[in-house]
Amino acid sequence: MTKKFTPPFYMRSAFAQTLLASSKLGTYSENPMLNAARETILNIGNVRLQGFYSPQTDQKPLGVVMLLHGWEGSVNSAYILRTGKFLYESGYSVFRLNFRDHGETHHLNPGLFYAILLDEVFGAVQQVSQYESRLPFYLAGFSMGGNFALRIARRTVETPIPNLKHIFSISPVLDPEKSTYAIDKYPFLQKYFRKKWSNSMRKKQSLYPDQYDFNDVFPLESIAGMTEILLKRYTEFQKPADYFRKYAVTGDALAHLNVPLTIVTAADDPIIPIEDFYELKLTPATELIIHPHGGHNGFLESLTGRTWYQKKMLEVFSE
């Protein structure tokens, strides 16, 4: 186990860490990753996903790191920008992926985003891994992106990615049903995600008015209630529990991996119940790190935006 994360007393609460994770701390300074970034559209079958690739320009890269954001985040989420900058300045090329209907990508696909859409994300990971096929390739995901990262680790058992050396998952969603109700439990979290999701749906509805009408969804106050209506109307899932089970990562879901994996989470995470991590069956090549503090996606060590997991990434990527 590496050194325990111990935040300063004024940043110790779970909600402080959770809120600061998505704040603009540390994102206003010059970011060479953004200066080197070039937009690319990945075609996976009939699906198009947007990403931004920042190759090293002045030195041979140590490897390529692909970053996956959380639900209703984007390539420009603060934790993605901070982490990408840190890794880029440490010598890695960085690729930031937008999931379907995240960022400004609602126009790229008529279909809606669902967390069960693993095939398109896995296809994007396969393509990006080949950008520098002779270099080590790494994958890091946050929250919902952390959930995708875990499922990609499982997928590589049957469909290997040759140069994939390590997967890093921060505050991953394990049981999405529990996490959905956890968000609804806290008014400020509920309001935050409800607002972002509603804005996303308004964009989609304006682009495809003949396909989508969310006007009766916008007044709903709970994430669970919004989810239930949308699933019944636009998918084959009549029960949200059936949908949530499709992308849950619990029990022995990670018991037979063949790629090294690091999971970082916090016992005080208000969104992800900690008991589910204790029930995971893991391989010897998987390191599960549970800190007492850190909130959700947090682990910030100071108000500069520096995080504990950034140093941990360098440690495991250099092994």
C-alpha positions in Angstrom: 0.0 0.0 0.0 1.2 3.5 -0.8 1.1 6.4 1.6 -2.3 7.2 2.9 -4.1 10.2 1.6 -4.5 12.8 4.4 -6.1 16.0 3.3 -5.7 19.2 5.2 -8.3 19.7 7.9 -10.1 22.4 5.9 -10.6 20.0 3.0 -11.3 16.9 5.0 -15.1 16.6 4.7 -16.5 14.3 2.0 -18.6 17.0 0.5 -15.8 19.5 0.4 -13.7 16.9 -1.5 -16.6 16.1 -3.8 -17.4 19.7 -4.6 -13.8 20.7 -5.1 -13.3 17.7 -7.5 -15.5 19.4 -10.1 -14.4 23.0 -9.3 -12.0 25.0 -11.4 -9.2 24.7 -9.0 -5.9 24.3 -10.8 -7.4 24.8 -14.3 -6.6 28.5 -14.9 -2.9 28.2 -15.4 -1.2 27.5 -18.8 -2.0 24.0 -19.9 0.4 22.5 -22.5 -1.9 19.6 -23.0 -4.6 21.9 -24.3 -2.1 23.7 -26.5 -1.2 20.4 -28.2 -4.7 19.1 -28.4 -6.3 18.2 -31.7 -9.9 17.1 -32.2 -10.7 13.7 -33.7 -13.9 11.9 -34.5 -13.8 8.2 -33.9 -16.1 6.1 -36.0 -17.2 2.9 -34.3 -19.6 1.2 -36.6 -22.4 3.7 -37.1 -21.5 5.6 -33.9 -19.3 8.7 -33.8 -17.5 9.8 -30.7 -15.4 12.9 -30.2 -12.0 13.0 -28.5 -9.0 15.3 -28.2 -5.5 13.9 -28.6 -2.5 15.7 -27.2 0.7 14.1 -28.4 4.0 15.0 -27.0 5.7 17.5 -29.3 9.2 18.0 -27.8 10.1 14.5 -26.6 9.3 10.9 -27.1 6.3 10.1 -25.0 6.6 7.6 -22.1 3.2 6.2 -23.2 -0.4 7.2 -24.1 -3.0 7.7 -21.4 -6.7 7.7 -22.3 -9.0 9.5 -19.8 -12.7 8.7 -19.3 -14.9 11.3 -17.5 -17.9 10.8 -15.3 -21.6 11.0 -16.0 -22.6 14.4 -17.3 -18.9 15.4 -17.3 -16.8 15.9 -20.4 -13.3 16.3 -21.8 -13.3 19.7 -20.1 -14.3 18.6 -16.6 -11.9 20.0 -14.1 -10.6 16.7 -12.9 -9.9 15.6 -16.5 -8.1 18.9 -17.2 -6.0 18.7 -14.0 -5.1 15.1 -14.5 -4.4 15.5 -18.2 -2.1 18.4 -17.6 -0.2 16.6 -14.9 0.3 13.5 -17.1 1.2 15.5 -20.1 3.8 17.5 -18.2 5.1 14.2 -16.8 5.9 13.0 -20.4 2.8 11.1 -21.5 0.6 11.8 -24.5 -3.1 12.2 -23.5 -6.3 11.3 -25.1 -9.6 12.7 -23.6 -12.8 11.0 -24.8 -16.3 12.4 -24.7 -19.0 9.8 -24.2 -22.1 10.0 -26.5 -24.2 13.1 -25.6 -21.5 14.5 -23.4 -19.7 17.8 -23.9 -20.9 19.4 -27.2 -21.5 16.1 -29.0 -25.3 15.7 -29.0 -25.4 16.2 -32.8 -23.1 13.3 -33.6 -25.6 10.5 -33.0 -29.4 10.4 -33.0 -29.5 7.8 -30.3 -29.3 8.6 -26.6 -26.4 7.8 -24.2 -26.9 4.9 -21.9 -24.3 3.5 -19.5 -24.8 0.0 -21.0 -23.2 1.1 -24.3 -19.9 -0.5 -23.6 -19.2 -1.6 -27.2 -18.7 1.9 -28.6 -16.5 3.0 -25.7 -14.4 -0.2 -26.0 -14.1 0.4 -29.7 -12.8 3.9 -29.1 -10.3 2.5 -26.6 -9.1 0.0 -29.2 -8.6 2.7 -31.8 -6.7 5.1 -29.5 -4.5 2.3 -28.2 -3.2 2.0 -31.8 -2.2 5.7 -32.2 1.2 4.8 -30.8 1.0 1.0 -30.9 4.7 0.5 -30.0 4.2 2.6 -26.8 2.6 1.5 -23.5 -1.1 2.4 -23.4 -2.9 3.2 -20.2 -6.6 3.8 -19.3 -7.9 5.9 -16.5 -11.6 6.5 -15.6 -13.5 8.6 -13.1 -16.9 7.7 -11.5 -19.0 6.5 -14.4 -15.8 6.5 -16.5 -14.3 4.4 -13.7 -17.1 1.9 -14.2 -16.4 1.8 -17.9 -12.8 1.3 -17.2 -13.6 -1.8 -15.0 -15.9 -3.2 -17.6 -13.2 -2.7 -20.3 -10.7 -4.5 -18.1 -13.2 -7.4 -18.0 -13.7 -7.2 -21.8 -10.0 -7.5 -22.5 -10.0 -11.0 -21.1 -11.7 -12.1 -24.3 -10.5 -9.3 -26.6 -7.0 -8.2 -25.5 -5.5 -4.8 -26.3 -1.9 -5.8 -26.9 -0.2 -2.6 -25.5 -2.6 -2.0 -22.6 -0.4 -2.0 -19.6 -2.5 -0.8 -16.7 -6.1 0.4 -15.9 -6.7 3.0 -13.2 -10.2 3.5 -11.8 -11.1 6.4 -9.5 -14.3 6.4 -7.4 -15.9 3.9 -9.8 -19.6 3.2 -9.7 -20.1 -0.4 -8.8 -23.8 -0.7 -8.2 -25.5 2.0 -10.2 -28.9 1.5 -8.6 -27.5 2.3 -5.2 -25.6 5.3 -6.5 -28.7 6.7 -8.2 -30.6 6.6 -4.9 -27.6 8.0 -3.1 -27.6 11.1 -5.4 -31.2 11.6 -4.6 -30.5 11.4 -0.9 -28.5 14.7 -1.0 -30.3 17.8 -2.3 -27.3 19.6 -3.6 -26.0 16.5 -5.5 -29.5 15.8 -6.8 -29.8 19.5 -8.0 -26.4 19.4 -9.6 -26.9 16.3 -11.7 -30.5 17.1 -12.4 -29.6 20.4 -13.9 -26.8 19.0 -16.0 -28.8 16.1 -17.3 -31.8 18.4 -18.1 -29.5 20.7 -20.0 -28.2 17.7 -22.0 -31.7 16.5 -22.8 -32.7 20.0 -24.0 -29.9 20.0 -26.4 -30.9 16.6 -27.7 -34.5 17.5 -28.0 -33.7 20.7 -30.0 -31.6 18.7 -32.4 -34.0 15.8 -32.8 -37.5 17.2 -32.1 -39.2 14.4 -34.0 -37.6 11.8 -31.9 -37.6 13.2 -28.4 -39.9 15.0 -26.1 -38.6 15.4 -22.6 -40.9 18.2 -21.5 -42.7 16.1 -18.9 -39.3 14.9 -17.6 -37.9 18.3 -16.8 -40.2 19.1 -13.8 -39.3 15.8 -12.1 -37.1 16.3 -9.0 -35.5 12.9 -8.6 -32.8 11.3 -10.7 -34.5 8.0 -10.1 -37.8 9.3 -11.4 -36.3 10.8 -14.5 -34.4 7.5 -15.2 -37.5 5.4 -14.9 -39.6 7.4 -17.4 -36.8 7.6 -19.9 -36.1 3.9 -19.8 -39.7 3.0 -20.2 -40.2 5.4 -23.1 -37.0 4.9 -25.1 -35.6 1.4 -24.2 -36.7 -2.2 -23.7 -36.2 -1.8 -19.9 -39.5 -1.5 -18.1 -37.7 -1.8 -14.7 -34.8 0.4 -13.8 -33.3 -2.5 -11.8 -32.9 -4.5 -14.9 -31.0 -1.7 -16.6 -28.8 -1.0 -13.6 -27.8 -4.7 -13.4 -26.5 -4.6 -17.0 -23.6 -2.4 -16.0 -23.1 -3.2 -12.4 -19.6 -4.4 -11.4 -20.1 -6.4 -8.2 -19.1 -9.7 -6.6 -16.8 -11.7 -8.9 -17.1 -9.4 -11.9 -13.3 -8.7 -11.7 -12.2 -12.1 -10.5 -10.5 -13.2 -13.7 -8.7 -10.2 -15.2 -5.4 -10.4 -17.0 -4.5 -6.7 -17.0 -3.1 -4.9 -13.9 -5.7 -2.7 -12.3 -5.7 -0.1 -9.6 -8.9 1.0 -7.9 -8.9 4.1 -5.7 -12.0 5.0 -3.6 -12.9 6.7 -0.3 -14.8 5.3 2.6 -16.7 8.6 2.9 -17.8 8.8 -0.7 -21.4 10.0 -0.6 -22.3 8.4 -3.9 -20.6 5.0 -3.9 -21.4 2.7 -1.0 -18.1 1.4 0.4 -19.4 -2.0 1.4 -19.6 -3.1 -2.2 -15.8 -2.8 -2.6 -15.2 -5.2 0.3 -17.3 -7.8 -1.5 -15.3 -7.7 -4.7 -13.3 -10.8 -5.6 -10.0 -9.5 -7.1 -6.9 -10.9 -8.8 -3.4 -10.6 -7.3 -2.7 -8.0 -10.0 -5.5 -5.7 -8.8 -4.7 -3.1 -6.1 -7.7 -1.8 -4.2 -7.0 1.4 -2.2 -9.6 2.6 0.2 -8.8 5.9 1.9 -10.8 7.1 4.9 -11.2 10.5 3.2 -11.5 11.7 -0.4 -15.2 12.0 -1.1 -16.3 11.3 -4.7 -13.6 11.9 -7.3 -11.7 14.1 -4.8 -8.5 13.2 -3.1 -7.3 16.8 -3.4 -4.2 17.6 -1.3 -4.4 21.4 -1.6 -6.3 24.3 -3.1 -3.9 24.2 -6.1 -5.9 21.3 -7.4 -3.1 18.7 -6.8 -4.5 15.2 -6.1 -3.1 12.1 -4.5 -4.1 9.8 -7.3 -1.9 11.7 -9.8 1.2 10.6 -8.1 -0.2 7.1 -7.7 -0.7 7.0 -11.5 2.9 7.8 -12.2 3.9 5.2 -9.7 2.0 2.4 -11.3 2.5 3.5 -14.9 6.3 3.4 -14.4 6.3 -0.2 -13.1 
